[in-house]
Amino acid sequence: MIYPFVNDWEKVNKKKIKYEERKSRIFMRGIKIGVKRSSSVDKGMSMFEQSGKRDSAAEASQLKTEKEVKVKFTDEILGL
């Protein structure tokens, strides 16, 4: 009675349901479902490994600087 121009409410409800289902499918496209199958954790973390990619001169320089700074720290300076 509120909407006299609608004769077939079942058809309208089916369209609403299909619309909601389609919307949820579209939103789910970006979500990965299930467990990623991998033989080991090492493969996934290999991109973070630094072996073979280090600059030995820069690394040596940093280690030298760290040693020099550590020598300067005494109990007196640190307030211990």
Secondary structure in CASP SS format (residue, H / E / C, confidence):
PFRMAT SS
TARGET T0000
AUTHOR 0000-0000-0000
METHOD secondary structure of the structure
MODEL  1
M C 1.00
I C 1.00
Y C 1.00
P C 1.00
F C 1.00
V C 1.00
N C 1.00
D C 1.00
W H 1.00
E H 1.00
K H 1.00
V H 1.00
N H 1.00
K H 1.00
K H 1.00
K H 1.00
I H 1.00
K H 1.00
Y H 1.00
E H 1.00
E H 1.00
R H 1.00
K H 1.00
S H 1.00
R H 1.00
I H 1.00
F H 1.00
M H 1.00
R C 1.00
G C 1.00
I C 1.00
K C 1.00
I C 1.00
G C 1.00
V C 1.00
K C 1.00
R C 1.00
S C 1.00
S C 1.00
S C 1.00
V H 1.00
D H 1.00
K H 1.00
G H 1.00
M H 1.00
S H 1.00
M H 1.00
F H 1.00
E C 1.00
Q C 1.00
S C 1.00
G C 1.00
K C 1.00
R C 1.00
D C 1.00
S H 1.00
A H 1.00
A H 1.00
E H 1.00
A H 1.00
S H 1.00
Q H 1.00
L H 1.00
K H 1.00
T H 1.00
E H 1.00
K H 1.00
E H 1.00
V H 1.00
K H 1.00
V H 1.00
K H 1.00
F C 1.00
T C 1.00
D H 1.00
E H 1.00
I H 1.00
L H 1.00
G C 1.00
L C 1.00
END
